[in-house]
């Protein structure tokens, strides 16, 4: 479960955006300085929090927009983080009745439909 966050740390370190786990924790995850090192020490026993992933995604997107440096690599990384976030979002089961009602509402001119 930690592969996305490990990949992020490794990639950011490789391109020179982060120099330590402590910096990654505070600047890229918005967490206390020992957050990432604690996760690494526990291996896959603890998955990153959703808010840490959202902060990481936001900072990656901002970094991509602010500079062209390693843009493609950081965009791919941001996409991987986004997929991890979306995998955590509960999805409501689809009900065919809802789709037919909404379709009908659009055709018969129901306000808001």
C-alpha positions in Angstrom: 0.0 0.0 0.0 2.9 2.3 0.5 4.3 2.0 -3.0 2.7 5.2 -4.3 4.1 7.3 -1.4 7.5 5.5 -1.6 7.6 6.2 -5.4 6.8 9.8 -4.7 9.6 10.2 -2.2 12.1 8.4 -4.4 11.1 10.4 -7.5 11.2 13.8 -5.7 14.5 13.0 -4.1 15.9 11.9 -7.5 14.9 15.2 -9.2 16.2 17.2 -6.2 12.8 18.5 -4.9 13.3 16.8 -1.5 16.4 15.9 0.4 15.1 13.9 3.4 12.2 11.9 4.8 11.7 14.7 7.3 11.3 17.3 4.6 9.1 15.0 2.6 6.8 14.6 5.6 6.4 18.2 6.4 6.7 19.9 3.0 5.0 17.4 0.7 2.6 15.5 3.0 1.7 18.3 5.4 2.5 16.0 8.4 4.8 16.0 11.4 8.5 15.4 10.6 8.5 11.7 11.6 5.4 10.7 9.6 7.1 9.2 6.6 10.0 7.6 8.5 7.5 6.0 10.8 5.6 4.5 7.8 8.8 3.2 6.4 9.8 1.6 9.7 6.5 -0.2 9.9 6.7 -1.3 6.2 3.2 -1.7 4.7 1.5 -2.0 8.1 0.3 1.6 7.9 -1.1 3.1 4.8 -0.8 6.9 4.2 -3.8 9.0 5.3 -6.0 10.3 2.6 -5.3 13.9 3.7 -1.6 13.2 3.3 -2.2 11.9 -0.3 -4.4 14.9 -1.1 -1.7 17.3 0.2 0.9 15.4 -1.9 -1.3 15.5 -5.0 -1.9 19.3 -4.6 1.8 20.0 -4.1 2.8 17.9 -7.1 0.3 19.7 -9.3 1.5 23.0 -8.1 5.1 22.1 -8.7 4.3 20.9 -12.2 2.5 24.2 -12.9 5.3 26.3 -11.4 8.1 24.8 -13.3 8.8 22.8 -16.4 11.5 20.8 -14.6 10.8 17.1 -14.8 7.2 18.0 -15.8 6.3 14.6 -17.4 7.7 12.6 -14.5 5.9 14.7 -11.9 2.6 14.6 -13.9 2.8 10.8 -14.0 3.5 10.7 -10.3 0.5 13.1 -9.5 -1.7 10.8 -11.6 -0.6 7.7 -9.6 -1.4 9.6 -6.3 -4.8 10.6 -7.7 -5.6 7.0 -8.6 -4.7 6.0 -5.1 -7.0 8.7 -3.7 -9.9 7.8 -6.0 -9.6 4.1 -5.0 -10.5 5.2 -1.5 -13.7 7.0 -2.4 -16.7 4.9 -1.7 -18.8 4.4 -4.8 -22.6 4.2 -4.6 -24.0 1.2 -6.5 -25.7 2.2 -9.7 -29.4 1.7 -9.9 -31.0 1.5 -13.3 -34.2 3.1 -11.9 -32.3 6.3 -11.1 -30.9 6.6 -14.6 -34.3 6.1 -16.2 -35.9 8.7 -13.9 -33.2 11.3 -14.7 -33.5 10.6 -18.4 -37.2 11.0 -18.2 -36.9 14.2 -16.2 -34.7 15.7 -18.9 -37.2 14.8 -21.6 -40.4 16.0 -19.9 -39.0 19.3 -18.8 -39.0 18.8 -15.0 -37.3 21.9 -13.5 -33.7 21.0 -12.6 -33.8 18.0 -14.9 
